[in-house]
Amino acid sequence: MGNYEVLANARKNGHAIAAMNAVNLETAQAIVWAAEAEDSAVILQISENAAKYGGLFELFAIATVLKQEAIVPIIVHFDHAESLESATEAVALGFDSVMLESSNLEPEAYLEQLQELVRFAEPYNCLIEAEFEVTQKGERDAKRLHPKNIAEMTAKSGCHLVAIDIGSKHKMTSKEAKLDLTHLKHIAEYVKKPLVLHGASGVKPAELRTAVALGISKVNVATELMLSFTNGVLEVLSDKKQYDARKYLAGGRVSMQETASEIIRLLS
């Protein structure tokens, strides 16, 4: 089954694929090992911010090795590309899918960049995720559109996945987001391609399940996993005599894998 079919089937059958962010070897292993334990496909995400930290090529190499060795489908995704240049670099490197931020571009300028990226990505069999609506992230304010406009731009761009804003926020450390499920229902009526929810760490499990049933097919999770990893590290380091990085990184990996498994089961 191809990568697009994995996501399209998720929407058709009322479940979603967990899209989880990795920043190093241990976080990537936690994601893939959780997917294997749950016998589920997963999207292993490398963000542009993570690439700035660990190197795009280096993190892609880690993801690729884990994907090749995995016993379940792994989609390697470049998340939040901040420019057309970084997006095309990721496509050429071999990422399975790439998300291009709309940044501060006007809609027409963003649409033109998406069209160029889709054309560039086609020979690479790379899926493109569009962001016509913006989920609040740092200084980037949330932005919503009429569902008809989203559908029109989806068709014009040729993109494969559509990120939407239904009330979640990036980097939430508690589950206090309130989803606008009515807006989601209206979008789902007009846009039949897989829909993407960013900032899922702040969404209550029951509400997340409802959103998935209504058409969300890719669920992005980062902060919740990083918190879990950090708590695992701190637990090992509570032993003041502990200094071996392998010990405390392994503690983080175990904790994050458990959280990743819970998320995968929730979305199944």
Secondary structure, DSSP 8 states (H G I E B T S, - for coil): --HHHHHHHHHHHT--EEEEE--SHHHHHHHHHHHHHHT--EEEEEEHHHHHHH-HHHHHHHHHHHHHH-SS-EEEEEEEE-SHHHHHHHHHHT-SEEEE--TT--HHHHHHHHHHHHHHHGGGT-EEEEESSB-BBTTB--B---HHHHHHHHHHHT-SEEEE-SS-BTT-SSS-----HHHHHHHHHH--S-EEE--GGGS-HHHHHHHHHTTEEEEEE-HHHHHHHHHHHHHHHTSTT---HHHHHHHHHHHHHHHHHHHHHHH-
